[in-house]
Amino acid sequence: MSANSEPPVDLDALPVASKVDVENVSDDILHALHESWCLDPSAIKVTVEGGEVRLEGAVCSPVDRSIAGATALAEPGVTSVDNDLVVEKNL
C-alpha cells in the first residue's frame, strides 16, 4: 500500500436503513420545498410508497417543476420520483 492509499472500506460494517419512514420522507420533502422561494408547497401533494415519491399539483414554470422533482429525489431513502406536477402560468 502506498503512502497516499486509504485502507479499504468494509461495506458490511456500514449501517443500512431497513425501510423508509414514509411520513418523515413526505414531511422532509415538503419542508425542503417550503425553503425554496420559488415554490408554493401548499400547491404540491407528496405521497410516498417505499422509496417511491409521487408529486401532484401545480407550479408556475417548468423550472419550478424540475426543482421540485430534484428536491424530492435528493431526500435520503427516495429511489424514484413520479413528477406529475403541471405548469400553470397563472399561479
N, C-alpha and C positions, 0 to 999 in steps of 0.2 A: 504494500500500500504506500503510495507516495505521500509526501507531506501535505499536499492540498486535497487529498481524498478524504471524504467523510465516511464514517462507518455505515454499513448497510442498515436500512430501516427494517425492523421486524414488523411486517404488516399484520401478523396475528395479534400483536400487542396493542394495536390501535383500537380505540373504542368505536363501536358501530351502534347507531340507534336501531332498536328493534322495530320500531314503527313510527310513523309520522303522527304527531299530535295535531289532528285536523283543525281543532278550534284555535290552537296557538298559531298555526300557519296562516289561517284566514285572517286572524286579528293582526298578525305581524305584517301581512301584505297590505291590509287596509291602513295600518299605521304608516307604513312606508309611502303609500300613495298620498296620504294626508300631508306628508313632509314635502311633497312636490308642489310648487306654487302653480303649476300649470294644470293640475288635475283636481277634479271635484270627486272625492271618494264617495260622497253620498249618492252619486250617479252611477256607481260601479258596484255590482254584486259579485262577490267572490265565493265560489264553492270549491271545496277540496274533497277529493276521494283518494285516499292513499297519498301518493306523491303527485297526483294529477290535479291541476288547478284549472278552473273554468272562470273566465272573466265575462260578465254580461253587463250591458248598459250602454251609455253614450259618452263620447268625448268630443272635444272641439275640433281636433285635427288628426290627420294620420300620424303625425309625430307623437301626439299625446297617446294614441293607441299603442304605438311602438314602445313608448316609455313605460306604460302600464304593463305590457307583456314582459318587458325586460326586468322590471321591478319584481314581478311575481316569480319569474324564473330564477332570479338571484336569491330568493329565500331558501335557506337551508332545508333540505328534505323534499324540495319540489323537483320532480323529474320531467314534467312536461306542462305546457300551458296551452289551453284551448282558448284563444283570444277571440271571443265573439262580440267584442265592443264595436259599436257602429259610430261613424263620424257624423255628427250633426253640427253644422256650421252655426246654428242659432243658439247654442248653449252659452 
